[in-house]
Amino acid sequence: MGKLAERLSVEQWVARHVVPHSTVALGGCHFHGTPMAAVREIVRQGIPIKTLIPPVDGSFNADMLIGAGLVEEVYCPYVGLEIFGMAGRFRAAAESGRLRIRESEEAGFVMGLRAGAAGMPFVALPEGFFPMNTDLPTVPTANPDDYREVTNPFTGRKLHVVRAIQPDVAIIHCQYVDQRGNGGFLGSPFHDLESAKAAARCLVLAEEEVDELPGNCTAFLPGFIVDAICVRKGGAHPGSSAGMYDYDGRHLAEYAAASRTETGFAAYRRDVIGPSEDHYKEVVSKGWPTGQAAS
């Protein structure tokens, strides 16, 4: 029999599998399908992160961890709050120099995840993807640690390669998990499957546990790569969970306002994230936002 994923509470799940000073990848994209219950629990437990790898379009997931002062460096193409404006804590940390940013771009980021999932050390980008021999700044010149210029051994022409992304742990959100630890997605899995396969450990946060994954799932995460699961309904809030609930625009707007200042974020952390997911759920159910966290 193959391994069976541990079934743990969110507190146990994070404490046991998110090792301090490791490389942590988060699933989802923008406000969708992102494992926010895990993000909040990492904040509560104060677990420092050496390198944070948000989704290809990171948002409040990365901003909260950075705002809590837990992230040493971030590797990403983008972190922002989209229609709600800048990611306030990310911007403040970047401007102050407290946060090291390893610049990426979306194609190289995705291909780096695929290389990690395939066990390759790096992957070549298409010839001509970046301009060669130019004085203009490019991503490879901004981040020579992850991008290198090489010679194609077959053609003799120059091209760029990008380092594989290989997280210590990937934290993924999906709608269903079955008794064998297989995950089922009702919407797009984005790049979560590649992230899960590239990581040394995979944690799955699911909305519901079922005997068998339903036939209307659009993608599946095989249980043999899943190390631990946590079932937490509403675990993607204030983001969306495909087929179950939309993102909470009012909450996100209030978070964006609060996170513009250090004191506003501290109030959000204290009053909304609070000591537990049960606390968070109760605060949200009582009608937060009230505007108090932005004061």
C-alpha positions as CSV (number, residue, x, y, z in Angstrom):
1,M,0.0,0.0,0.0
2,G,1.2,3.5,-0.8
3,K,1.4,6.3,1.7
4,L,-1.8,7.8,3.1
5,A,-1.8,11.5,3.8
6,E,-2.2,12.6,7.4
7,R,-5.5,14.2,8.3
8,L,-4.7,17.1,10.7
9,S,-6.3,20.2,12.1
10,V,-5.0,23.4,10.5
11,E,-2.9,24.1,13.6
12,Q,-1.2,20.7,13.6
13,W,-0.9,20.7,9.8
14,V,1.1,24.0,9.8
15,A,3.1,23.3,12.9
16,R,4.2,19.8,11.7
17,H,4.9,20.5,8.1
18,V,5.9,24.2,7.6
19,V,9.5,24.1,8.8
20,P,11.0,27.4,9.9
21,H,13.3,29.1,7.4
22,S,12.2,26.9,4.5
23,T,11.0,27.6,1.0
24,V,7.2,27.8,0.9
25,A,5.0,27.8,-2.3
26,L,1.4,28.8,-2.2
27,G,-1.2,27.7,-4.7
28,G,-4.0,29.6,-6.5
29,C,-4.0,32.8,-8.6
30,H,-5.0,36.4,-7.8
31,F,-8.0,36.0,-5.4
32,H,-8.9,32.5,-6.4
33,G,-8.2,29.1,-5.0
34,T,-5.5,30.2,-2.5
35,P,-5.0,28.4,0.9
36,M,-5.8,31.3,3.2
37,A,-6.6,29.3,6.3
38,A,-3.0,28.1,6.1
39,V,-1.6,31.6,5.5
40,R,-3.4,32.9,8.6
41,E,-2.2,30.0,10.7
42,I,1.4,30.6,9.6
43,V,1.0,34.2,10.8
44,R,-0.5,33.1,14.1
45,Q,2.4,30.7,14.7
46,G,5.0,33.2,13.6
47,I,6.9,30.7,11.4
48,P,9.7,32.5,9.5
49,I,10.0,31.8,5.8
50,K,13.3,31.8,4.0
51,T,11.8,32.1,0.5
52,L,8.2,32.6,-0.3
53,I,7.0,31.5,-3.7
54,P,3.5,33.0,-4.2
55,P,1.2,32.1,-7.1
56,V,2.3,33.4,-10.5
57,D,0.0,36.4,-9.6
58,G,0.4,36.7,-5.9
59,S,-1.9,38.9,-3.8
60,F,-3.2,39.2,-0.2
61,N,-1.7,35.7,0.5
62,A,1.9,37.0,0.1
63,D,1.0,40.4,1.5
64,M,-0.1,39.0,4.9
65,L,3.0,36.9,5.4
66,I,5.2,39.8,4.4
67,G,3.2,42.2,6.6
68,A,3.7,39.9,9.6
69,G,7.5,40.2,9.1
70,L,7.9,36.5,8.4
71,V,9.4,36.5,4.8
72,E,13.1,37.0,4.1
73,E,12.8,36.9,0.3
74,V,10.1,36.5,-2.3
75,Y,10.5,35.0,-5.7
76,C,7.7,36.2,-8.0
77,P,6.6,38.0,-11.2
78,Y,3.9,40.0,-9.3
79,V,2.4,40.8,-5.9
80,G,-0.6,43.1,-5.8
81,L,-4.3,43.5,-5.0
82,E,-5.4,43.9,-8.6
83,I,-8.7,46.0,-8.6
84,F,-8.1,46.9,-4.9
85,G,-4.8,48.6,-5.6
86,M,-1.2,48.0,-4.3
87,A,-0.3,45.3,-1.9
88,G,0.6,47.7,1.0
89,R,2.8,45.5,3.1
90,F,4.7,44.1,0.1
91,R,5.3,47.6,-1.2
92,A,6.4,48.9,2.2
93,A,8.8,46.0,2.8
94,A,10.3,46.4,-0.7
95,E,10.8,50.1,-0.4
96,S,12.4,49.9,3.0
97,G,14.8,47.1,1.8
98,R,13.6,44.7,4.5
99,L,12.5,42.2,1.8
100,R,14.8,40.7,-0.8
101,I,13.0,40.3,-4.2
102,R,14.1,37.8,-6.7
103,E,12.6,39.2,-9.9
104,S,10.8,36.8,-12.3
105,E,8.4,37.0,-15.2
106,E,5.4,34.8,-15.8
107,A,6.6,32.5,-18.5
108,G,9.9,31.7,-16.8
109,F,8.2,31.3,-13.5
110,V,5.7,28.7,-14.9
111,M,8.5,26.9,-16.8
112,G,10.6,26.9,-13.6
113,L,7.8,25.1,-11.8
114,R,7.5,22.6,-14.6
115,A,11.2,22.0,-14.5
116,G,11.0,21.4,-10.8
117,A,8.1,19.0,-11.2
118,A,10.1,17.1,-13.8
119,G,13.2,16.9,-11.6
120,M,15.3,19.0,-14.0
121,P,17.8,21.6,-12.7
122,F,16.8,24.3,-15.2
123,V,14.8,24.8,-18.4
124,A,15.6,26.7,-21.6
125,L,13.4,29.7,-22.7
126,P,12.7,30.1,-26.4
127,E,15.5,31.7,-28.4
128,G,14.8,35.4,-28.6
129,F,12.6,35.5,-25.6
130,F,14.8,38.2,-24.1
131,P,16.9,40.6,-26.2
132,M,20.6,39.7,-26.3
133,N,23.6,42.0,-26.1
134,T,21.6,45.1,-25.1
135,D,22.2,47.9,-22.6
136,L,18.5,47.8,-21.7
137,P,17.7,46.1,-18.4
138,T,16.0,42.8,-18.6
139,V,14.8,40.2,-16.0
140,P,18.0,38.2,-16.4
141,T,20.2,41.2,-15.6
142,A,18.0,42.0,-12.6
143,N,18.1,38.4,-11.4
144,P,21.3,36.6,-12.6
145,D,20.9,34.1,-9.7
146,D,17.9,32.5,-11.5
147,Y,18.5,33.4,-15.1
148,R,21.6,32.6,-17.2
149,E,22.7,33.0,-20.8
150,V,24.0,29.8,-22.4
151,T,24.9,28.5,-25.8
152,N,22.5,26.1,-27.5
153,P,24.8,23.1,-28.2
154,F,22.7,22.2,-31.3
155,T,22.6,25.6,-33.0
156,G,25.4,27.6,-31.4
157,R,23.0,30.4,-30.8
158,K,22.6,32.2,-27.4
159,L,19.5,31.7,-25.3
160,H,18.4,32.0,-21.6
161,V,17.7,29.4,-19.1
162,V,15.8,29.7,-15.8
163,R,16.5,27.8,-12.6
164,A,14.0,25.1,-11.6
165,I,11.6,26.0,-8.7
166,Q,11.8,23.3,-6.1
167,P,10.0,24.4,-2.8
168,D,10.4,22.6,0.5
169,V,6.6,22.6,0.8
170,A,3.7,23.5,-1.5
171,I,0.4,24.4,0.1
172,I,-2.5,23.9,-2.2
173,H,-6.3,24.6,-1.9
174,C,-8.9,22.5,-3.7
175,Q,-12.6,21.8,-3.3
176,Y,-12.5,18.1,-2.5
177,V,-10.3,15.4,-1.0
178,D,-11.1,11.8,-0.9
179,Q,-10.2,9.1,1.7
180,R,-7.0,8.3,-0.2
181,G,-5.8,11.8,-0.2
182,N,-6.6,12.6,-3.9
183,G,-7.6,16.2,-4.5
184,G,-10.3,17.4,-6.8
185,F,-10.7,20.8,-8.4
186,L,-13.9,22.2,-9.6
187,G,-12.3,25.1,-11.5
188,S,-8.8,25.8,-12.9
189,P,-6.0,24.3,-10.9
190,F,-3.8,27.2,-12.2
191,H,-0.2,25.9,-11.7
192,D,-1.0,24.0,-8.5
193,L,-0.3,20.6,-9.9
194,E,3.2,21.6,-11.0
195,S,3.9,23.3,-7.7
196,A,2.8,20.2,-5.8
197,K,4.9,17.9,-7.8
198,A,8.0,20.2,-7.7
199,A,7.9,20.4,-3.8
200,A,9.5,18.0,-1.4
201,R,6.2,18.0,0.6
202,C,2.7,18.8,-0.4
203,L,-0.1,20.0,1.9
204,V,-3.7,20.1,0.7
205,L,-6.4,22.3,2.2
206,A,-9.8,21.1,1.1
207,E,-13.4,22.4,1.4
208,E,-14.9,19.0,1.9
209,E,-13.9,15.3,2.3
210,V,-15.8,12.8,0.2
211,D,-15.8,9.0,-0.3
212,E,-15.2,9.5,-4.1
213,L,-14.2,12.6,-6.0
214,P,-17.2,13.8,-8.1
215,G,-17.2,13.4,-11.8
216,N,-17.5,17.1,-12.5
217,C,-14.0,17.8,-11.2
218,T,-11.9,19.5,-13.9
219,A,-8.5,18.4,-12.5
220,F,-7.1,16.0,-10.0
221,L,-4.1,15.9,-7.7
222,P,-2.9,12.4,-7.1
223,G,-2.8,11.3,-3.4
224,F,0.6,9.7,-3.7
225,I,2.3,13.1,-3.7
226,V,0.1,14.5,-0.8
227,D,1.7,14.4,2.6
228,A,-1.0,15.9,4.8
229,I,-4.6,17.2,4.3
230,C,-6.7,19.6,6.3
231,V,-10.5,19.9,5.6
232,R,-11.6,23.4,6.4
233,K,-14.8,24.8,4.8
234,G,-14.3,28.4,3.7
235,G,-10.5,27.9,3.9
236,A,-9.9,30.1,0.8
237,H,-11.8,33.1,2.2
238,P,-11.6,36.1,1.5
239,G,-10.7,34.6,-1.8
240,S,-12.9,32.4,-3.9
241,S,-13.3,28.6,-4.1
242,A,-14.5,27.6,-7.6
243,G,-18.0,26.2,-7.7
244,M,-18.6,27.0,-4.0
245,Y,-18.2,30.7,-3.2
246,D,-16.9,33.9,-4.8
247,Y,-14.3,36.2,-3.4
248,D,-15.4,38.6,-0.7
249,G,-14.9,42.0,-2.4
250,R,-15.9,44.0,0.7
251,H,-13.5,42.2,2.9
252,L,-10.7,42.6,0.4
253,A,-11.3,46.3,0.0
254,E,-11.2,46.8,3.8
255,Y,-8.0,44.7,3.9
256,A,-6.4,46.8,1.2
257,A,-7.2,49.9,3.2
258,A,-5.9,48.5,6.4
259,S,-2.7,47.1,4.9
260,R,-1.6,50.6,3.6
261,T,-0.2,51.3,7.1
262,E,1.7,49.2,9.6
263,T,-0.8,50.1,12.4
264,G,-3.7,49.2,10.1
265,F,-2.3,45.8,9.3
266,A,-1.4,45.2,13.0
267,A,-5.1,45.9,13.8
268,Y,-6.2,43.5,11.1
269,R,-3.8,40.8,12.4
270,R,-5.0,41.3,16.0
271,D,-8.8,41.7,15.4
272,V,-9.5,39.6,12.3
273,I,-6.8,37.0,11.9
274,G,-6.9,36.6,15.7
275,P,-5.9,33.5,17.7
276,S,-7.6,30.8,15.6
277,E,-9.6,30.0,12.4
278,D,-12.7,29.7,14.6
279,H,-12.1,33.3,15.7
280,Y,-11.6,34.5,12.1
281,K,-14.8,32.7,11.0
282,E,-16.8,34.3,13.9
283,V,-15.5,37.8,13.1
284,V,-16.4,37.4,9.4
285,S,-19.9,36.0,10.3
286,K,-20.7,39.0,12.5
287,G,-20.2,41.3,9.6
288,W,-16.6,42.4,9.5
289,P,-15.4,44.6,7.9
290,T,-16.4,47.4,10.1
291,G,-13.7,49.8,9.1
292,Q,-12.1,49.5,12.6
293,A,-9.0,47.6,11.3
294,A,-8.1,50.4,9.0
295,S,-8.0,53.0,11.8
